[in-house]
Amino acid sequence: MTQLRRLAVVTIARLGALALIVAPGITGAGLAIAASTAPVATLAAAPSVSRVIYTADEKGGSISMIDLDSGRVETTAVPIMPHNVQISADGKLLYAVGTGMAMAGMAGGQSMGTEGMGGKLLILDSYSPADGAIADIAVGPHPAHVVVDKDGTFAYVTDSEESAVQMIDLAAKQVTRSTATGAYPHGLRLSPDGRELYVANLKDGSVSVVDVASFAEVARIKLGKAPAQVGFTPDGSKVFISLNGENKVAVVDRATRQVVQKLPVGRNPVQVYATPDGRYVYVANQGTEQNPDSTVSVIDVPASKVVATVTTGKGAHGVVVSDDGKFAFVTNIVDGTVSALDTATQTAVRSFKVGAGPNGITYRGEAE
């Protein structure tokens, strides 16, 4: 990649100052814009080398990369409208899924379309996503979420249009198996032991349990209205599933595959994520397009209740927790920002400007 192109896809937001770098005369896929807000010492104080957040900026057709130690934000155009991103277990690769995007350069701007482009899984170098995709794999027509197993052998992608989850052989770079789920599968997670996939079926009111070894649906658990995403406790004993249509989170006992509780949260919850110690589960409450919510509900797992509600930005959607459990990070789809939450005080301590319409989010810890 030339130096000119690098300047065109990088905007640097540093602590205490904003530097906007855009190469003149560049339009279309080469242009990216990002920013950051004022610094907060709490977040930047912890010494480390490469703590990074990645977001899938669906409305912007981009991926944003936030260096948490410097405050730098880099937003890069990609050839899909990415809905979800996932870091590999070793932190070296970044996976992104979305609908393929056609771009046509026009005087004074660009036009973007997705009709007939199909779904794609992109594999990128997590340290330099601006260099472009290492691999571009065709998946189902409407992919929503991707997860990857710990050894990087297989990725799993939900396809809402085909009501299926697909297995992608990452060495062969192709879909090798597919299994049916409930209607309109959206979010999915691998169990901590890697044996099962739990898939939230948005239009079926259920979660599908898929056995990884046989790659077959072995159970379908009825939950309630519009299950959106899944989160496991670290020991794998409990599963938390957001019920977007009920303003609740369903708690499933994994051993019995029974719903044991429904906890009221904010409006139209989407993603859920547990802290590494299993103490808390964070729930992003998006609200509606006309009336977005801007909160995260904090569930105390041992107490089985919501113990805090944290204000973030408009349209809280995605959530992830740092490996040390000190911070939760939330994408705000309406505001185009990421909020950092201090898990000790349950307060928002910083906001980062990213690409338009950030949905999925993932965290890369320090390099080994």
C-alpha positions as CSV (number, residue, x, y, z in Angstrom):
1,M,0.0,0.0,0.0
2,T,1.4,3.4,-0.9
3,Q,2.0,6.1,1.6
4,L,-0.7,8.2,0.0
5,R,-3.3,5.5,0.4
6,R,-2.3,5.0,4.0
7,L,-2.8,8.7,4.7
8,A,-6.2,8.4,3.1
9,V,-7.5,5.6,5.3
10,V,-6.0,6.8,8.6
11,T,-7.2,9.4,11.0
12,I,-5.3,9.9,14.2
13,A,-7.0,11.0,17.4
14,R,-4.5,11.4,20.2
15,L,-4.8,12.2,23.8
16,G,-5.8,15.8,24.3
17,A,-5.8,16.7,20.5
18,L,-7.4,15.8,17.3
19,A,-5.4,15.4,14.1
20,L,-7.5,14.7,10.9
21,I,-5.4,13.3,8.1
22,V,-7.0,13.1,4.7
23,A,-5.2,12.9,1.4
24,P,-6.6,15.4,-1.1
25,G,-8.3,14.1,-4.2
26,I,-9.1,10.6,-2.8
27,T,-12.6,9.4,-2.9
28,G,-14.4,6.0,-2.7
29,A,-12.9,3.1,-0.8
30,G,-9.7,5.0,0.0
31,L,-11.3,7.6,2.3
32,A,-11.9,7.1,6.0
33,I,-12.6,9.6,8.8
34,A,-12.4,9.1,12.6
35,A,-12.0,11.0,15.8
36,S,-11.6,10.8,19.5
37,T,-12.9,12.8,22.5
38,A,-11.0,14.3,25.3
39,P,-8.7,12.0,27.4
40,V,-9.6,10.3,30.6
41,A,-6.6,9.3,32.7
42,T,-8.4,6.3,34.2
43,L,-8.4,4.4,30.9
44,A,-4.9,5.4,29.7
45,A,-3.1,4.8,32.9
46,A,-2.8,1.0,32.8
47,P,0.6,0.1,31.2
48,S,0.4,-2.3,28.3
49,V,1.5,-2.6,24.7
50,S,-1.4,-3.3,22.4
51,R,-4.8,-3.2,23.8
52,V,-7.1,-2.7,20.8
53,I,-10.8,-2.5,20.2
54,Y,-12.3,-3.2,16.7
55,T,-15.8,-2.2,15.6
56,A,-17.9,-3.2,12.6
57,D,-19.2,0.1,11.2
58,E,-22.1,-1.3,9.1
59,K,-23.5,2.0,7.9
60,G,-20.0,3.3,6.9
61,G,-18.8,0.2,5.2
62,S,-15.7,0.3,7.4
63,I,-13.8,-1.2,10.4
64,S,-12.5,1.0,13.2
65,M,-9.4,0.1,15.2
66,I,-9.0,1.9,18.6
67,D,-5.6,1.8,20.3
68,L,-6.5,2.1,23.9
69,D,-3.1,3.1,25.1
70,S,-2.5,6.0,22.7
71,G,-6.1,7.0,22.1
72,R,-5.5,6.6,18.3
73,V,-8.5,5.6,16.1
74,E,-8.0,4.3,12.6
75,T,-11.0,3.7,10.4
76,T,-10.6,1.7,7.2
77,A,-13.0,1.1,4.3
78,V,-13.8,-2.6,3.6
79,P,-15.7,-4.2,0.7
80,I,-18.6,-5.3,2.9
81,M,-21.2,-3.7,5.1
82,P,-19.7,-5.3,8.2
83,H,-22.2,-6.3,10.9
84,N,-19.8,-8.2,13.2
85,V,-16.1,-8.6,13.9
86,Q,-14.2,-11.2,16.0
87,I,-10.6,-11.4,17.0
88,S,-8.7,-14.8,16.8
89,A,-7.6,-16.4,20.0
90,D,-4.0,-15.5,19.4
91,G,-4.9,-11.9,18.5
92,K,-3.3,-12.0,15.1
93,L,-6.3,-12.2,12.8
94,L,-9.5,-10.2,12.6
95,Y,-12.7,-11.8,11.1
96,A,-15.5,-9.6,9.7
97,V,-18.8,-10.6,8.2
98,G,-21.3,-8.7,6.2
99,T,-23.0,-8.2,2.9
100,G,-20.8,-7.6,-0.1
101,M,-20.7,-4.0,-1.3
102,A,-20.3,-2.5,-4.7
103,M,-18.8,0.9,-4.9
104,A,-19.0,3.2,-7.9
105,G,-17.0,6.4,-7.9
106,M,-19.0,9.5,-8.7
107,A,-18.3,13.2,-9.0
108,G,-18.4,14.7,-5.5
109,G,-18.8,11.3,-3.8
110,Q,-19.6,7.7,-4.2
111,S,-22.6,5.3,-4.5
112,M,-22.8,2.1,-2.6
113,G,-25.1,-0.9,-3.2
114,T,-25.4,-4.4,-1.8
115,E,-28.0,-6.0,-4.1
116,G,-26.8,-9.3,-5.5
117,M,-23.4,-9.1,-3.8
118,G,-23.9,-12.0,-1.3
119,G,-22.4,-12.5,2.1
120,K,-18.7,-12.5,2.8
121,L,-16.3,-13.4,5.6
122,L,-13.2,-11.3,5.5
123,I,-9.9,-12.3,7.2
124,L,-7.6,-9.4,8.0
125,D,-4.3,-8.9,9.7
126,S,-5.4,-7.5,13.1
127,Y,-2.2,-5.3,13.3
128,S,-2.8,-3.7,9.8
129,P,-6.4,-4.1,8.6
130,A,-5.8,-1.2,6.2
131,D,-3.6,-3.5,4.1
132,G,-6.8,-5.3,2.9
133,A,-8.2,-8.8,3.4
134,I,-5.9,-11.8,3.6
135,A,-8.9,-13.9,2.5
136,D,-12.4,-13.1,1.2
137,I,-14.7,-16.1,1.7
138,A,-18.2,-16.4,0.2
139,V,-20.8,-17.3,2.9
140,G,-24.6,-17.1,3.0
141,P,-26.5,-14.2,1.6
142,H,-27.3,-12.4,4.9
143,P,-24.5,-13.2,7.5
144,A,-25.0,-11.7,10.9
145,H,-22.3,-12.9,13.4
146,V,-19.0,-14.8,13.3
147,V,-17.2,-16.8,16.0
148,V,-13.9,-18.7,15.7
149,D,-12.7,-21.7,17.6
150,K,-9.6,-21.4,19.9
151,D,-7.2,-23.1,17.5
152,G,-8.3,-21.2,14.5
153,T,-9.4,-24.2,12.5
154,F,-13.1,-23.3,12.0
155,A,-15.2,-20.2,11.9
156,Y,-19.0,-20.3,12.4
157,V,-21.3,-17.8,10.8
158,T,-25.1,-17.3,11.1
159,D,-27.1,-16.6,8.0
160,S,-30.4,-14.9,8.7
161,E,-31.9,-15.3,5.3
162,E,-31.3,-19.1,5.1
163,S,-32.0,-19.7,8.8
164,A,-28.8,-21.7,9.1
165,V,-25.4,-21.6,10.7
166,Q,-22.4,-22.4,8.5
167,M,-19.0,-24.0,9.3
168,I,-16.0,-22.5,7.4
169,D,-12.8,-24.4,7.1
170,L,-10.3,-21.6,7.5
171,A,-7.4,-23.6,5.9
172,A,-9.5,-24.4,2.8
173,K,-11.2,-21.0,3.0
174,Q,-14.6,-22.3,2.2
175,V,-17.9,-23.3,3.8
176,T,-17.8,-27.0,4.4
177,R,-21.0,-27.6,6.4
178,S,-24.3,-26.0,7.1
179,T,-27.1,-26.8,9.6
180,A,-30.6,-25.5,10.0
181,T,-31.6,-23.4,13.0
182,G,-34.7,-21.5,14.0
183,A,-36.0,-18.6,12.0
184,Y,-33.6,-15.7,11.4
185,P,-30.6,-16.6,13.4
186,H,-28.6,-13.6,14.6
187,G,-26.0,-13.7,17.4
188,L,-24.1,-16.8,18.4
189,R,-21.4,-17.8,20.8
190,L,-19.2,-20.9,21.3
191,S,-19.4,-22.4,24.8
192,P,-16.2,-22.0,26.8
193,D,-15.4,-25.7,26.4
194,G,-15.8,-25.4,22.6
195,R,-18.4,-28.2,22.4
196,E,-21.6,-26.3,21.6
197,L,-22.8,-23.3,19.7
198,Y,-25.8,-21.3,21.1
199,V,-27.5,-19.5,18.3
200,A,-30.2,-16.8,19.0
201,N,-33.1,-17.1,16.5
202,L,-34.6,-13.6,16.3
203,K,-37.9,-14.5,14.6
204,D,-38.3,-17.9,16.2
205,G,-38.3,-16.9,19.9
206,S,-35.7,-19.6,20.6
207,V,-32.0,-20.4,20.9
208,S,-30.6,-23.4,18.9
209,V,-28.0,-25.6,20.6
210,V,-25.6,-27.0,17.9
211,D,-23.2,-29.8,18.8
212,V,-19.9,-28.8,17.3
213,A,-18.6,-32.3,16.7
214,S,-21.6,-33.5,14.7
215,F,-22.5,-30.0,13.6
216,A,-26.2,-30.8,14.2
217,E,-28.9,-28.9,16.1
218,V,-29.4,-31.0,19.3
219,A,-31.9,-28.8,21.1
220,R,-34.0,-25.7,20.5
221,I,-35.0,-23.9,23.7
222,K,-38.0,-21.6,23.7
223,L,-37.2,-18.2,25.3
224,G,-39.5,-15.4,24.4
225,K,-39.7,-12.5,21.9
226,A,-36.8,-11.7,19.5
227,P,-33.7,-13.3,21.0
228,A,-30.8,-11.3,19.7
229,Q,-27.5,-12.5,21.2
230,V,-25.9,-14.9,23.5
231,G,-23.4,-14.7,26.3
232,F,-21.8,-17.4,28.5
233,T,-20.5,-17.2,32.0
234,P,-16.8,-18.2,31.9
235,D,-17.5,-21.6,33.5
236,G,-20.1,-22.3,30.9
237,S,-22.8,-23.1,33.4
238,K,-25.2,-20.3,32.5
239,V,-26.2,-18.7,29.2
240,F,-27.6,-15.2,29.0
241,I,-29.7,-14.4,26.0
242,S,-31.1,-10.9,25.2
243,L,-34.8,-10.8,24.4
244,N,-35.0,-7.7,22.2
245,G,-38.8,-7.8,22.0
246,E,-39.4,-8.2,25.8
247,N,-36.8,-5.8,27.3
248,K,-35.5,-8.8,29.2
249,V,-32.6,-11.2,29.4
250,A,-33.3,-14.9,29.6
251,V,-31.0,-17.0,31.8
252,V,-30.6,-20.6,30.7
253,D,-29.1,-23.4,32.8
254,R,-26.8,-25.2,30.4
255,A,-26.9,-28.5,32.2
256,T,-30.7,-28.8,32.0
257,R,-31.3,-26.5,29.0
258,Q,-34.1,-24.8,30.9
259,V,-34.9,-21.1,31.2
260,V,-34.4,-20.4,34.9
261,Q,-35.1,-16.7,35.0
262,K,-35.9,-13.6,33.0
263,L,-34.4,-10.4,34.1
264,P,-35.8,-6.9,33.2
265,V,-33.2,-4.7,31.5
266,G,-33.3,-1.6,29.3
267,R,-35.2,-1.1,26.1
268,N,-34.6,-3.5,23.2
269,P,-31.4,-5.2,24.5
270,V,-28.9,-6.6,21.9
271,Q,-25.5,-7.9,22.9
272,V,-24.5,-9.4,26.3
273,Y,-21.1,-10.1,27.7
274,A,-19.7,-11.5,31.0
275,T,-16.7,-10.3,32.9
276,P,-13.8,-12.9,33.1
277,D,-14.5,-13.6,36.8
278,G,-18.2,-14.3,36.0
279,R,-19.4,-11.6,38.5
280,Y,-21.2,-9.3,36.0
281,V,-23.0,-9.5,32.7
282,Y,-23.2,-6.3,30.6
283,V,-26.3,-5.8,28.4
284,A,-26.4,-3.2,25.7
285,N,-29.8,-1.6,25.3
286,Q,-30.3,-0.2,21.8
287,G,-33.9,1.0,21.9
288,T,-35.5,1.7,18.5
289,E,-34.5,3.8,15.5
290,Q,-37.1,6.4,16.3
291,N,-36.4,6.3,20.1
292,P,-32.9,5.0,20.8
293,D,-31.9,3.8,24.3
294,S,-28.5,4.9,25.6
295,T,-27.9,2.6,28.5
296,V,-26.1,-0.6,29.6
297,S,-27.7,-2.8,32.2
298,V,-25.2,-4.5,34.6
299,I,-26.4,-7.9,35.9
300,D,-24.9,-9.2,39.1
301,V,-24.7,-12.9,38.3
302,P,-24.6,-14.3,41.9
303,A,-27.4,-12.0,43.0
304,S,-29.4,-12.6,39.8
305,K,-30.4,-9.0,39.4
306,V,-29.6,-5.8,37.7
307,V,-27.4,-3.7,40.0
308,A,-26.5,-0.7,37.8
309,T,-27.6,1.1,34.7
310,V,-24.9,3.0,32.9
311,T,-25.5,5.8,30.4
312,T,-23.4,5.5,27.2
313,G,-24.4,6.9,23.8
314,K,-27.5,6.6,21.6
315,G,-28.3,3.1,20.3
316,A,-26.1,1.0,22.6
317,H,-25.6,-2.2,20.6
318,G,-22.4,-4.2,20.9
319,V,-20.5,-5.0,24.1
320,V,-17.2,-6.7,25.0
321,V,-15.1,-6.8,28.2
322,S,-11.3,-6.5,28.4
323,D,-9.3,-9.6,29.3
324,D,-8.5,-8.1,32.8
325,G,-12.1,-7.3,33.4
326,K,-11.4,-3.7,34.2
327,F,-13.4,-2.2,31.3
328,A,-16.4,-2.9,29.2
329,F,-16.7,-1.3,25.8
330,V,-20.0,-0.5,24.1
331,T,-20.8,0.5,20.5
332,N,-23.4,3.2,20.1
333,I,-24.9,2.7,16.7
334,V,-26.7,6.0,16.4
335,D,-23.9,8.2,17.8
336,G,-21.1,6.4,15.9
337,T,-19.1,6.0,19.1
338,V,-17.6,3.5,21.5
339,S,-18.1,4.1,25.3
340,A,-15.6,2.7,27.8
341,L,-17.1,1.7,31.1
342,D,-15.1,1.3,34.3
343,T,-16.3,-2.0,35.8
344,A,-15.2,-1.0,39.3
345,T,-17.3,2.1,39.5
346,Q,-19.9,1.2,36.8
347,T,-19.5,4.5,35.1
348,A,-18.7,5.6,31.5
349,V,-15.2,7.1,31.6
350,R,-14.4,7.8,27.9
351,S,-15.9,7.9,24.4
352,F,-14.2,7.3,21.1
353,K,-15.5,8.4,17.7
354,V,-15.6,5.6,15.1
355,G,-17.2,4.9,11.7
356,A,-20.9,5.2,11.0
357,G,-23.3,2.7,12.6
358,P,-21.0,0.6,14.7
359,N,-22.5,-2.8,15.5
360,G,-20.2,-5.7,16.4
361,I,-17.2,-5.2,18.7
362,T,-14.2,-7.3,19.7
363,Y,-11.1,-6.8,22.0
364,R,-7.5,-7.7,21.5
365,G,-5.3,-7.9,24.6
366,E,-1.6,-7.4,24.9
367,A,0.7,-9.2,22.5
368,E,2.6,-12.1,24.0
